Amino acid sequence: MARPPSLPDQRSADSSPSSDRPDDEHGVLERTAPGLATPIRAAGFWTAIALPILYPPLLATGLSSSLEASAFVVLIVGHLLALYVGHGHRQ
């Protein structure tokens, strides 16, 4: 008796041909700056790895002033942006 296809096989069988899909593998970054897309994605990836190092010192001192609270919000937004930009690095 034949085994049913595994989940990855089902996904590939269910997906439409690459010409019908939106160009998700080559996003806006690749279309606007094809020569810089790889270094920008790598920088975003490694920035997303390194940014959490800044959380403990900032949180250890407390967010008592508006400057510290603003810095924390900017750090969170920067981290999210780095995650978004770097998510496709080496895929």
Disulfide bonds with the S-S distance in Angstrom:
none
